[in-house]
Each structure stands twice: as structure tokens, then as C-alpha cells.
Amino acid sequence: MDRVLPRVLIGLLAAVLLRVLAELLFGVLRIGLSKLPRRKEKPNTVELPRWMLVLGLGVGVPALVLSVILLRRGENVGFAVCMAFAILGGSLAFGAINQRVTYDEDGFTARSVFGISRWYPYDAINGIQGKTRDVKLFVGKRTVRIDEAAVGKDSFIAFAKKQYRQQHGGSSIPAVRSAGDDLFRGNLENTEGFVFAYVVLPIIFLVAFSFLIYAARPKPAEWEQSTVVFSAWSVGDEEIILREEGYEGYYRLERKYLTGEEALLDALERGESFRVLFHSYVGKNRKDPFRSVMEMADSGGQVYLSREDGLRQEKSDWLKLAAVLGAMALFYVLFSACAIVVGRHPERFGPRVVSLFFRKDYVRYKFE
């Protein structure tokens, strides 16, 4: 436990720093990308800006390549993180390619991120929500969402309103201001985005962390066995590093689980052979591959590390990983739960607390 607590604290600190860095990166990207030359607006067309495609490919492709490399090296945590970025980048690029709206005098065709197209007449619109940010058109039981960054959004919305007025005797499209039944009780713009950030993502992280913890559990059936004569060794504060001629990596033996360390060093000096049960690792932020020794005995039958102690050693490492991942997951879930409560009741917390979870221009609630 003496080494678990620092790792848990590091995990919590890393989660906080990642959150802050993500907010800073998001702000910098929005400021920088908003200054790029905008895609020329096409007649009767609404589409996402080109920078979304570039950003999606720029993040998704390298993340996918890196995730494949990490998977081959056995880096499960790094693979999961890079795969998450690859999926997010790919979905952004996929949406930039597929998602668009085309319209004429009679109606408009909305194509979803999956490439599914549906045509709607203007007189079927029964509500509109949003102005400067994302705009939603409610058509029957369906909702057509126009992203705030979409090129041609304003022209389309103005044209749709004009056509609606012509077909409804001058009446405007009914404004849907506070749905009241959404998660944040109509207090926020872009509700779906915050639902994804504070509900869907925590669930994804919980599932991913659970999978990683399960995948990293001790598996004695995967241990390998070999008879080895060690050519070199070094004794550290917590472990003994053993080298075998012809093997580019090393064997790692934790000292606190050993029985008869002096006798082991004498046997190494005599050049005896050892029956070794080990678990192979690749990477783990080390330059060389290594084998973690789970059981060790010399040719005379003297046991220096029992199978029971080896399993106890691997369980200890597993519990440390579970503590770090569990602490990060718990922090994100608690942070998300607080965000939901604050978003539902901003009047109880005030603008300073609300700003910790939501940017000011996304908050629809007006403080006195």
C-alpha cells in the first residue's frame, strides 16, 4: 500500500491536468481555426467546414497507427487511449464528409453522419431551437441539427423561415426554448454535446477501465517455463536483474518475495542452472523486453521463489494498476455527476461554480 497511494494521487492529478489541458486546447483550436479562411458557401447547401475534416484526419490517422503499434507491443493502456482518439478523430472526419443539408423552394434534404438522407417539406417544421450556436429544426418526430460551425447555416435558416411564413400565412416557426425534459432542464445550449461529455463518455471510460483491469488480471496459465543459466546479474534496492546469454532482455526478480537470497547469489556465482517460471512483457516504458520471474528453483531443487509468492507478487502489481485506473474513473464520474447537478440547478450555485463545468456562452440561464 505504501506505493499505491502515490500512484493514486498521480492518477488523480493526471486526470485534473488532462481536463485543464483539454479545455485549453479546445479554446486555442477554436480561436485559431476560426481565423482560417472559411470554405466558400455553396448555393443551397449547408456543410461542415474543411478544418473539421483536416482535424479529424490529423488526429485520427496518427492515433490509429500508434494504437496498432502499442497493441503489438502489449501496451494495453496506451492502446485504449490512442484508440479512443482514433475513434473521435474518425467520427469527426466522417461527419465532415457525410453530414450536409441541401435545399430548394419545396423542402430540404438532411444527410446524417452515417450518410442516410431524408427529405422534409418546410410546412412540416413544428419548432426551432437555438440561434447563434447549434440550431435544431423539429420536423414531426425527427430533429435536424445544424452545427454552429456549418458553412451556409445562416442562409439556410433564413430561407427555411421565409418558406415557412409563406406557407403558414405569415406565422413564424414556433420557438422551442426550454424543453424542460432534457437532462439539463433547458439551461444549456448544445445539450447533446454535454450529455455526451458527462454521461456517454464516463460510461465508455468505465467500460474501458473495467476491460483493462480485467485484461491485466493475473493469468498463471500464460506463464512460461524455461531452464536457464544466467551469465550476469545485478542487485538493486528492490529487485535483482538477471541476464541470459542470447536473450536481449532481462529477468526481473523482486527481492521482498525471495527465500534465501544469499544462497541464490552463491548459486549464481557457481553457474548453476535454474528452473524459471516467468511472465513475458514488452515495453512498459522500458527499452528492453523483460520477463518477470514468478517461480524459481535451482537444479538441486532449492526453491528461491515459490509459485504462491510469485502469484502474490503479480496480484500486488495488478491491484496497483486497478487502484490507479479506478481512481481516475471515480474522479471523472464524480466530476460528471457534479456537472449534471450544477447544469440542472445553476441558480443554486452561482456563475463562478457554473463556469467550472460550462463555458459562459453555452449557459442559457440568466443570473441576476
C-alpha positions, 0 to 999 in steps of 0.5 A: 500500500505504501506505493499505491497511494502515490500512484493514486494521487498521480492518477488523480492529478493526471486526470485534473491536468488532462481536463485543464489541458483539454479545455485549453486546447479546445479554446486555442483550436477554436480561436485559431481555426476560426481565423482560417479562411472559411470554405466558400458557401455553396448555393443551397447547401449547408456543410461542415467546414474543411478544418473539421475534416483536416482535424479529424484526419490529423488526429485520427490517422496518427492515433490509429497507427500508434494504437496498432503499434502499442497493441503489438507491443502489449501496451494495453493502456496506451492502446485504449487511449490512442484508440479512443482518439482514433475513434473521435478523430474518425467520427469527426472526419466522417461527419465532415464528409457525410453530414450536409443539408441541401435545399430548394423552394419545396423542402430540404434534404438532411444527410446524417453522419452515417450518410442516410438522407431524408427529405422534409417539406418546410410546412412540416417544421413544428419548432426551432431551437437555438440561434447563434450556436447549434440550431435544431429544426423539429420536423414531426418526430425527427430533429435536424441539427445544424452545427454552429460551425456549418458553412451556409447555416445562416442562409439556410435558416433564413430561407427555411423561415421565409418558406415557412411564413409563406406557407403558414400565412405569415406565422413564424416557426414556433420557438422551442426554448426550454424543453424542460425534459432534457437532462439539463432542464433547458439551461444549456445550449448544445445539450447533446454535446454535454450529455455526451461529455458527462454521461456517454463518455464516463460510461465508455471510460468505465467500460474501458477501465473495467476491460483493462483491469480485467485484461491485466488480471493475473493469468498463471496459465500464460506463464512460461517455463524455461531452464536457464543459466544466467551469465550476469546479474545485478542487485538493486534496492528492490529487485535483482536483474538477471541476464541470459546469454542470447536473450536481449532482455532481462529477468526481473526478480523482486527481492521482498518475495525471495527465500534465501537470497544469499544462497541464490547469489552463491548459486549464481556465482557457481553457474548453476542452472535454474528452473524459471517460471516467468511472465513475458512483457514488452515495453512498459516504458522500458527499452528492453523486453523483460520477463518477470520471474514468478517461480524459481528453483535451482537444479538441486531443487532449492526453491528461491521463489515459490509459485504462491509468492510469485502469484502474490507478487503479480496480484500486488502489481495488478491491484496497483494498476486497478487502484490507479485506473479506478481512481481516475474513473471515480474522479471523472464520474464524480466530476460528471455527476457534479456537472449534471447537478450544477447544469440542472440547478445553476441558480443554486450555485452561482456563475463562478461554480457554473463556469467550472463545468460550462463555458459562459456562452453555452449557459442559457440561464440568466443570473441576476 
